[in-house]
């Protein structure tokens, strides 16, 4: 038990339902289930969290749009949805602390985008408004709703895909200009960025949702790096 790494996981934040008082943290159990299956201990992080030294790794989950100031796309066509400035601020702080401690970081969907922006990159504000024809909000949200993806030969993403050629997506924004130290390692048929990897080998962003299709390999990558660091 002592060797299991502690993986900090980010959450949604906002009103639980119309008419309720106060805000609520929430997260689909698929994220924590996959971390547990990969051998990690999931720890949900409220935005007041600052016990950085107890973490062995970080999972940045999906959610609403990264704010336009952070995403550097305020002049682009299209609308933003679900922007939460408090979440942007916390996750940027979390990333700074994780990098200072050389923790492995895995970003899913919004998490991939946030990682890129934190390193000076930008986002496409809205794929359809930017002229992308293919659909990236796929229904049903799971195994039955996927689109093709192609990884760069020899990349970590190619290894993590383990022969799969499709992913489960639900997003309308995507990486535009790359952040410093990153390279694109997977794209959709129309060229939408599907994965980015940092040159330090400790940070990867995947635009799709592996937790929805029980795609375990990215979570194993995170927990194994975290376990090695812990040891």
FENVENLIN-V907663 format. One record per pair of residues at least 24 apart in sequence whose ideal C-beta (glycine too) atoms are under 7 Angstrom apart, sorted by the first residue. I is the first residue (numbers start at 1). J is the second residue. Records with the same first field share a line. If there is no record, write none. Layout:
I=J ; J
This chain:
3=227
4=39 ; 40 ; 41
5=40 ; 41 ; 56 ; 57 ; 223 ; 226 ; 227 ; 230
6=41 ; 43 ; 54 ; 55 ; 56
7=35 ; 40 ; 41 ; 42 ; 43 ; 56 ; 57 ; 59 ; 222 ; 223 ; 226
8=43 ; 45 ; 55 ; 58
9=35 ; 42 ; 43 ; 44 ; 45 ; 59 ; 61
10=45 ; 60 ; 61 ; 91
11=44 ; 45
12=63
13=47 ; 84 ; 86 ; 87
14=84
27=61
30=211 ; 212
31=59 ; 61 ; 211
34=211 ; 216 ; 219
35=59 ; 219 ; 223
37=216
38=216 ; 219 ; 220 ; 222 ; 223
39=223
40=223 ; 226
47=86 ; 87 ; 90
52=97 ; 101
55=103
56=103 ; 226 ; 229 ; 230
57=103 ; 104 ; 222 ; 223 ; 225 ; 226
58=94 ; 98 ; 103 ; 105
59=106 ; 222
60=91 ; 105 ; 107 ; 108 ; 111 ; 114 ; 115
61=108 ; 111
62=108 ; 109 ; 110 ; 111 ; 209
63=87 ; 110
64=110
65=173
66=110 ; 113 ; 114 ; 117 ; 123
70=117
71=117 ; 122 ; 123
72=122
73=122 ; 123 ; 124 ; 125
76=124 ; 125
77=125 ; 126 ; 129
78=125 ; 126 ; 129
79=126
92=118
102=202
103=229
104=202 ; 222 ; 225 ; 226
105=202 ; 203
106=204 ; 218 ; 222
107=205
108=206 ; 209 ; 210 ; 211
109=171 ; 207 ; 209
111=205
112=196 ; 205 ; 206 ; 207
113=173 ; 175
115=203 ; 205
116=175 ; 178 ; 179 ; 182 ; 196 ; 205
117=179
118=179
119=179 ; 180 ; 181 ; 182
120=179 ; 180
121=175 ; 177 ; 178 ; 179
122=176 ; 177
123=173 ; 174 ; 175 ; 176
124=173 ; 174 ; 176
125=173
126=172 ; 173
127=172 ; 174 ; 192
132=190 ; 192
133=190
134=188 ; 189 ; 190
136=169 ; 171 ; 172 ; 192
137=170 ; 171 ; 172
138=168 ; 169 ; 170
141=168 ; 170 ; 212
142=168 ; 212 ; 213
143=213
147=188
148=188 ; 189
149=186 ; 188 ; 194
150=186 ; 187
151=185 ; 186 ; 195
152=185 ; 186
155=185 ; 197
156=185 ; 197 ; 204
157=185 ; 186 ; 195 ; 197
160=217 ; 218 ; 221
162=217
167=194 ; 208
168=208 ; 209 ; 212 ; 213
169=207 ; 208 ; 209
170=209
171=207
174=207
